[in-house]
Amino acid sequence: MSFFENNENSNHSLWVERYRPKELKDYIGNEQLKETFQYFIDKGDFGHLLLHGRAGGGKTTAAKILVKNIDCDYIYINASDERNVDTVRNKIKGFASTLGFNDRKVVILDEADGLGFLAQPMLRNIMETFSEHCRFILTCNYIDKIIEPIQSRCQIFQIVPPNKKEIAIHLSKILKNEDIEFNPKDLVPIIDSSYPDIRKAINTCQMYSTKGKLVINDTKLVENDYKLKVLDILKSDDSQRNKYLNCRQAIIDSRATNFSELFTLLYEKVEEYAEGSTAAVILTLAEYQQQHDIVIDKEIQMAACLIKILDIINKK
């Protein structure tokens, strides 16, 4: 319980910051990554790193744990906010090229896939020029948006989200530490609507914790999360046509550009909407999920998947 008792952000009003891990032992999941990072910490040095994975999965937290446990000067830059050439030329190069209080300097470039393709070649050059004393930790959701010359200069780690059980245990610890009364069953819809985004799950728990009790509004959760809305529609008694139209509208309204989380939820909850046809639906999900990363228009592909699923369900 040292994480909860001695956290330096213990007075922060936001739970997601109050309970952001500061040591590897408190980091959830990714055991192999933790072993490698512990080696870096013991050695006091590491090469350029590129951490990629889904939003809210712990990329930034892992990067901050590493730099805070090594003697170094570091700077944090969110590339989605500062994505232009001037940021690379002035802010990053200025930091990397100057003397610091420590022998080692580190640049954490968060959401590096937000950098423009004009800025990335300049960043690659800076990484190479100042590599003797300055290290770079890049995080991104979409690794294919990082140019190959940068990738080749980094050790690449995929940050895999913790499983739902691990997240449930973590949320339970937070709620108990906050003296919030809760029913463990209420964590299920919160995790389903957030997964694999740990940050979103923690924020949702805080939002629904009032007067010392966790009170879930299932209707609001469904309205705020298109994945749960699609699931709810598939489970309804509406006509096949209306189900498709409502699912498609939920997807359009969400403005989602990646449907990996929807595939996962539809697989996990398949018994709830496709009883008697689960095998055929799972094969359909596998087929379309395999194509998901290579198709140009993912929304059209997801719509086609739902049409096929609805057709299977309607024939059962």
N, C-alpha and C positions, 0 to 999 in steps of 0.2 A: 504493500500500500504506500510505499515511499513516493511513488509518482503523484498520488493524490494529496499526500501530506506536505510535500516539500516543493511542489511545482512553483516556479518563480512567477508565473502568471496567475497565482491563486486568487488575486483580487480583480482579475479582468472580468468585465461584465458578460462577455461572450464566452459561452462554454467551449466553443470550438477552439478558442485561443487558450482559455484557462486549462484545458486538458490536452493541449498539443504536447506530445511526448518530447522530452529533452534528452533522453538517453535511449540507447538502442534496446535495452531490456524492456522498455515500455512501449516500443514500436510493435504494432500488431501485424502478424503474418510475415511473409517474405524472409524465412529463416536463413536461406542461403545468402541473400543480400546482407542480412545482419552479420553473418559470419565474415563476409568479405569486408564490410565497412569496419568491423572491429579490428580486422587486420590492418586496414588503413590507419585507424586511430592509434593502434599500438606502434605502428611504424612512423606515424606523424607525417605521412605524405601519401599522395595518390596521383594518378594521371588524370587527364581530362575525362569527365564522365558525362554520359548522356542517359538520363532516366526517362523512360517513356511508359505510358499507360493511361488508363481512363481517368477522367477528372475526379478529384476527391479521393484518390486511392492511396495517397501518402508520398507522392514524389517530392514535393517541396519540404515536407516534414523530414524526410530522409536526408535531403541535402543540408538542411539547417542543423540536424543532429550532428552530421559529420563535421561541419565547419566549427561548431561550438565545442567540439571535443578535441580539436587540433589547434595548436598555437599558430594562429594566422590572422591577418587582417582580411576582412571580406566585405563585399558589397552585394546587395540584393537589387536586382532590376527585373521588373515585369515587362517582358518583351511585347506583350499584347497592348500595353499602354505606351511603351517607348520603342517603337518598331522601326524608326527611320535610320538613315545613314548617319545623321548627326549624333545620335545616341551612341552608336558604335565608335565613331571617330572621336568624339569628345569625352563622353562619360566613361565608356569602357576602356578605351585606349589611355585616357588620362589617368585612370586608377591603376591600370596594369603597368604603366611605364614609370610611375613615381616610386620613391622609397617609402617604406612603411615602418611601423614599429616592430614588426616581426619579419623573419626571413621569407616567410611564405605568404602569398596573397591569393585570394580565391574570389572569383566572380560567379555568383549564382544567377544564371539567366533563366528566369522562370517563363514558361510558355514560349519557349524559343521558336516554336513553329509559327509564332506570330510575326517573326522577323521577315521583312521583305527580301526578295531574291537579290536585290542590289546590296543590302546590308550584310547578307550571309558571307559572300566572298571576302569582304573586308574583315568580318569577324574571324574567319578562318586564318587570315594572314596574321591578325593580332595574336591568336592562340599559338601560332607557330613562332612568331617573333619573340614573345615574352614567356615561352614555356619553361625557361630555366628557373623562374621564381614565381610564376603566376599560373594557377590552375583554373579551369573552367568547369562548372557543373551546369549542364543544360537540362531542363525538363521540358517535356512536350507531350501532348495528347496524340499527335499524329506524326510518327517518325518519318513517314514518306515526304513530309514537307521540309525536312532538314536535308540540305544538299550533301551529296556523298562525300566530298572532301572534308566536311566537318565530321560526319559519321566515322570516317576512317581514322580520324585523330582522337577518337574517344573510346573508352571502354563503355559498352552499351549494356544497360540493365533494363529489363522489362519489369515494371512494378505491377505485381499481380494483386488484385484486391483480396483482402481477407475473406474467408467464407462467412456466411450469414450467422453461423453460431458464434464465431469469434467476435463479430460486431455486436451481437446481442449481449454477450458477456461484458464487453466494453461499455455499452450503453447502461447496463445494469449497475456497473460500478460507479458510473458518473451519477446516475439518479440516486443511488444510495448515499453517495458522498454529499449530494445536495439536499439530503433528507426529503426526497420526493417519494410519496407513496405511489406505487404503480403495480399493475397486473402484468406479469411477464408476457401474457398473450397479446397485450396492446403493442408490444414492440414489433410483432410480426408485420402488421400493415405499414408501420413506419419504415422498417428495413426493406420491405418489398417495394415501396414507392421510391426509396432512395438508392438502393443498391445499384452499383458498387460504391456510391459516393458516401464515404464515412462522414465527411463534413456536413452534407445535407441531412444525414440521419441525426447527428448531434443537434443541429440547428432546429430540426423538427421537434425533437424531444423538448428542447428549451421552450419552443413556441407554445407547446401544449401543456407545459408544466405551470399551473397557476394555483396559488393558495396551498402549496405543499402537496399537490396531487397531479399525476399525469392523466389528463382527460382527453381521449382521442375523439376527433370528429371525423368519422369514416367518410361521410359525404364530402367534406371539404378536401380530405386527402385524395379522393378519387377525382374531384374537379381540378385539383392542382397538379395531378400527375397523369399524363396522357397514357402511360403504360397501364395503370390501374383502370383507367377509363376504357381502354380497348378490351381489357380482360372482362370488365363488367358488362360491356356490350356483347361480347361473345357468349357470356353466361345467360344473357337475357332470353326471353321468349318471343322476341320480335321476329319479324320475317327476315329471310336471308338477305333480301335486297336492302332493307333498312339497316340491318346489322352492318353490311358493307359500307353503306353511305355514312353511317355514324362513326364507324372505325376510321374511314378515310378522312372525315372532317376533324376527328380528334387528332390525327397525325398532322394534318395541315395546320391546325391551330397551334400545335406544339412547336412548330418550326424546327423540329428535330432534323438533324442531318446525318445521324448515325443511329442505327436501330439494334445494335448489339444487345443492349439491355432489354429491349422488348423481346428479342429471340429467347433470351435467358428466362425471362418471366413466363412467357408462353410455354416453354418447356417444363418449368418447375410446377406450373399450375394446370398442366394439360388434363389431369383427371377431373378438374372442376368444370371444364367447358366441352370436353370431347370424350366423355365416358362412352366406352364401347368402340371408340375409333382412335384410341391413343396411339397405337402403333403407326397407323397411316399418317396421323398428324405429326408425330415425331420425325418420321422419314421426310415429310414435307419441310419441316423446320430445318432439318439438317441440310437438305438440298439447297434451300434459299440462303441459309446462313453461310454456306460455303461460297456462294456467289457474291455475298454482301460486300466484301472488301474490294472486289474488282469491277463491279458495275459502276457506270457513270452516274445514273440517277437512282439513288438508293430509295427514294420515296416511291417511284414506280415499281421497283422490285419488291418493296414491302407490301404495296397494294396487291400485286400479283400473288404474293404468298398468302395474304388474307383471303383472297378470292378462292384459292385452292383449298384452304382450311375450311372455309364456310361450305364449300361444295361437299367436302368429306363429311362434315358434321350433319349437313342436311340429308345425306343419303344413309345415315346410320339406322 
